[in-house]
Amino acid sequence: MELTRDGFNELLKRVNLSKKEFAELVGVQYSSVNNWGSGKFGVPYWVKSWLENYEKSTRYEKIKELTKDL
């Protein structure tokens, strides 16, 4: 299922990233990221899984940090 602009924005919010931060992390121009989901530019197919994996990774790092002294 294709990720919509609203869905993309929700995922970014959920993982606490701005479009600019996301663009820097994945090496894409901010202007491209900002255009995704509007007009003729769809959100690329890989973005949803990338953000879901980023979320899992950040959760893992938090858990690891919390349990390192136990």
N, C-alpha and C positions, 0 to 999 in steps of 0.2 A: 504494500500500500504506500502510495506516495505521501511524503511528508509535506504538509501545507506550511505556509508562512507562519500562521498562528501556532501550529504544532512545533515548528522550529523555535519560535520565540519562547514557548512554554518550556521546551527542553533546555534551552539556554538558561532560563530563569531557575529551573529545577537544579541545575548543576552549578549555579552561581557564576556564570560566565557572561560577559558582554559580547556583542558581535565582534568588537575590536580584539578582545582577548582570544576569542575563538579563531579569528582570522590569523592572528600571530601564531597560535599553537599549531595550526594545520598548514601554514605557509601559503595562504591565499590572500589576495588583495581584499582589504576591508570593503571596498566599493562593490566587489563581486558578491561577497557574503551579504551585504546590505540589500542587494537586488534579488537575492534568492526568494522565490515564492511570489514574486510580483511580475505581472505581465508575462513576457515570454520566457523568463528565467525560473525554472523549477528548482527546488531544493535537491541537490545531488543525492543519489540513492544511498551513498555510504554515510551520510551525515547522521542519520538516526542511530545506526549501530555504533558509530564512533562516540557519540555523546552518551549512549547507554553504557559503553565500556569505560568511558571517562568517569562516569558516575560510580560505577563499581570499583574502579581503581582508587578514587578519592575516599570512598567509604572504607576500603581495605586499609589504606594508609592511616586513616584516623583510628581504626581499631588496633592496628599494629602499634601506633604511638601510645594509645591508652593502655595497652597490655605489656609494653616492653619491660616494665619494672616489676611485674607480678611474678 
